[in-house]
Amino acid sequence: MDPYKYRPDIVHGALVHIMYSRIRMAGLVQAVFIRTDEGILIKVDPRTRIPESLDELFCDMLSTKAKGNCGKLLQVVKNPVIQYLPVNCLKIGLSSSSKKVVEPRDYLKTFSNDVNLVFVIGAMAHGKIDNENIDELISG
Ligand SMILES: C[S@@+](CC[C@H](N)C(=O)[O-])C[C@H]1O[C@@H](n2cnc3c(N)ncnc32)[C@H](O)[C@@H]1O
């Protein structure tokens, strides 16, 4: 596949970072969604153990995708993703092209605990995430 468009290594790296992060360990990550270029939406339960190798991760996904359901922890779900997000959430997109440059730790401190934050990260080598459904675009 064209590495210009498909970067499973970025998806894998992002999942490893999220699942082993302190906020995930503290139970503060409610869900992770992956959307492929073809629009397939996969919901990843925060309790999922992400395999160390990329091959293992995508083998698991492919074998379960064939059944239409990736089991309890990894699940192909219907679009649009917005229907799964909490009503009072703030959707924050990340892009190096944003003029709003923040220091992530300080930025997060500006929110009260009752706000649900949704982060949209591009898992591609080039291009920019869709601005659709994003309330704010930040650069770190
Ligand atoms: C290789 S970059 C895509 C290229 C593009 N320069 C961009 O950031 O929009 C893949 C993803 O990494 C994230 N990213 C990369 N650099 C970033 C930065 N300085 N600030 C925030 N997010 C960044 C964005 O979510 C981006 O979609």
The ligand as an SDF file (V2000), in Angstrom:
LIG
                    3D

 27 29  0  0  0  0  0  0  0  0999 V2000
    2.6270   13.5910    9.9490 C   0  0  0  0  0  0  0  0  0  0  0  0
    1.4290   14.5720   10.6930 S   0  0  0  0  0  0  0  0  0  0  0  0
    0.4780   15.1950    9.3500 C   0  0  0  0  0  0  0  0  0  0  0  0
    1.1230   16.3750    8.7020 C   0  0  0  0  0  0  0  0  0  0  0  0
    0.6660   17.8050    8.9450 C   0  0  0  0  0  0  0  0  0  0  0  0
    1.8560   18.5880    9.0220 N   0  0  0  0  0  0  0  0  0  0  0  0
   -0.1910   18.1500   10.1410 C   0  0  0  0  0  0  0  0  0  0  0  0
    0.2400   18.1010   11.3000 O   0  0  0  0  0  0  0  0  0  0  0  0
   -1.3620   18.5070    9.9110 O   0  0  0  0  0  0  0  0  0  0  0  0
    0.3090   13.3950   11.3730 C   0  0  0  0  0  0  0  0  0  0  0  0
   -0.4790   13.9340   12.5430 C   0  0  0  0  0  0  0  0  0  0  0  0
    0.3950   14.2140   13.6150 O   0  0  0  0  0  0  0  0  0  0  0  0
   -0.1600   15.2670   14.4050 C   0  0  0  0  0  0  0  0  0  0  0  0
    0.8770   16.3290   14.5170 N   0  0  0  0  0  0  0  0  0  0  0  0
    2.0800   16.3620   13.9030 C   0  0  0  0  0  0  0  0  0  0  0  0
    2.7850   17.4500   14.2720 N   0  0  0  0  0  0  0  0  0  0  0  0
    2.0080   18.1190   15.1540 C   0  0  0  0  0  0  0  0  0  0  0  0
    2.1680   19.3250   15.8990 C   0  0  0  0  0  0  0  0  0  0  0  0
    3.2740   20.0580   15.8420 N   0  0  0  0  0  0  0  0  0  0  0  0
    1.1590   19.7140   16.6940 N   0  0  0  0  0  0  0  0  0  0  0  0
    0.0240   18.9910   16.7920 C   0  0  0  0  0  0  0  0  0  0  0  0
   -0.1820   17.8280   16.1150 N   0  0  0  0  0  0  0  0  0  0  0  0
    0.7900   17.4080   15.3110 C   0  0  0  0  0  0  0  0  0  0  0  0
   -1.4160   15.7610   13.6940 C   0  0  0  0  0  0  0  0  0  0  0  0
   -2.5600   15.2050   14.3060 O   0  0  0  0  0  0  0  0  0  0  0  0
   -1.2440   15.2010   12.2940 C   0  0  0  0  0  0  0  0  0  0  0  0
   -2.4830   14.9870   11.6680 O   0  0  0  0  0  0  0  0  0  0  0  0
  1  2  1  0
  2  3  1  0
  2 10  1  0
  3  4  1  0
  4  5  1  0
  5  6  1  0
  5  7  1  0
  7  8  2  0
  7  9  1  0
 10 11  1  0
 11 12  1  0
 11 26  1  0
 12 13  1  0
 13 14  1  0
 13 24  1  0
 14 15  1  0
 14 23  1  0
 15 16  2  0
 16 17  1  0
 17 18  1  0
 17 23  2  0
 18 19  1  0
 18 20  2  0
 20 21  1  0
 21 22  2  0
 22 23  1  0
 24 25  1  0
 24 26  1  0
 26 27  1  0
M  CHG  2   2   1   9  -1
M  END
$$$$
